[in-house]
Amino acid sequence: MIFSAQITAARGLIGISQAELAAKSKVSLSAIQKYEQDDEAISKAPVQLITQIKETLEKLGIEFLFTKNGSKIVRVGVDIKLKS
């Protein structure tokens, strides 16, 4: 699972708009807008749609970061993968 703040932060890091992410991921703009505002919407969304968004951002160089304490996620983030 990814979080709404991660999608927003990822777009900011790579400098693309919600509309550009929608076009590249083949997910509607309204869905992108909804998922960026609400983690609950992400948890209720079809897995395929969230996977499309995540994989699109990863192809654009984003790495999704999670830190766990046991089974609980205590920190999330995004980073840009450096090209070798």
C-alpha positions in Angstrom: 0.0 0.0 0.0 1.1 3.6 -0.6 -0.2 6.7 1.1 -1.8 9.8 -0.3 1.0 12.0 0.9 3.5 9.8 -0.9 1.7 10.3 -4.2 1.7 14.1 -3.8 5.3 14.2 -2.7 6.4 11.9 -5.5 4.8 14.1 -8.1 6.5 17.1 -6.6 9.9 15.5 -6.6 9.7 14.6 -10.3 7.8 17.8 -11.3 4.6 16.4 -12.9 1.0 17.5 -12.5 -1.9 15.4 -11.4 -3.1 15.4 -15.0 0.3 14.2 -16.3 0.3 11.4 -13.7 -3.3 10.5 -14.7 -2.3 10.3 -18.4 0.9 8.3 -17.8 -0.7 5.8 -15.4 -4.0 5.5 -17.3 -6.0 6.4 -14.1 -8.6 9.1 -14.2 -7.7 12.6 -13.0 -10.5 12.5 -10.5 -9.2 9.3 -9.1 -5.7 10.8 -8.7 -7.2 13.8 -7.0 -9.2 11.6 -4.7 -6.3 9.3 -3.8 -4.0 12.3 -3.0 -6.5 13.6 -0.5 -7.6 10.5 1.3 -5.8 7.4 2.5 -9.1 5.7 3.1 -9.9 6.1 -0.6 -6.7 4.4 -1.5 -7.5 1.5 0.9 -10.9 1.0 -0.8 -9.6 1.4 -4.4 -9.1 -1.5 -6.7 -5.6 -2.8 -6.2 -4.9 -2.6 -9.9 -5.4 1.2 -10.0 -3.1 1.8 -7.0 -0.5 -0.5 -8.6 -0.7 1.4 -11.9 0.0 4.7 -10.1 2.8 3.2 -8.0 4.5 1.5 -10.9 4.2 4.6 -13.1 5.9 6.7 -10.4 8.6 4.0 -9.9 9.3 4.0 -13.7 9.7 7.8 -13.4 12.4 7.3 -10.7 10.5 7.3 -7.5 11.3 4.9 -4.6 8.6 4.4 -2.0 10.0 4.2 1.6 8.5 2.6 4.6 9.9 2.2 8.1 8.2 -0.4 10.4 8.3 -1.0 14.1 7.1 -4.6 14.3 4.0 -4.8 12.1 3.2 -1.1 12.4 4.3 1.4 9.8 5.8 4.3 11.6 7.3 6.4 8.8 6.6 6.8 5.1 8.4 8.8 2.4 9.6 8.9 -1.2 12.9 9.4 -2.8 14.3 9.7 -6.3 16.5 6.8 -7.5 19.8 8.0 -8.9 20.6 6.7 -12.3 24.0 4.9 -12.5 
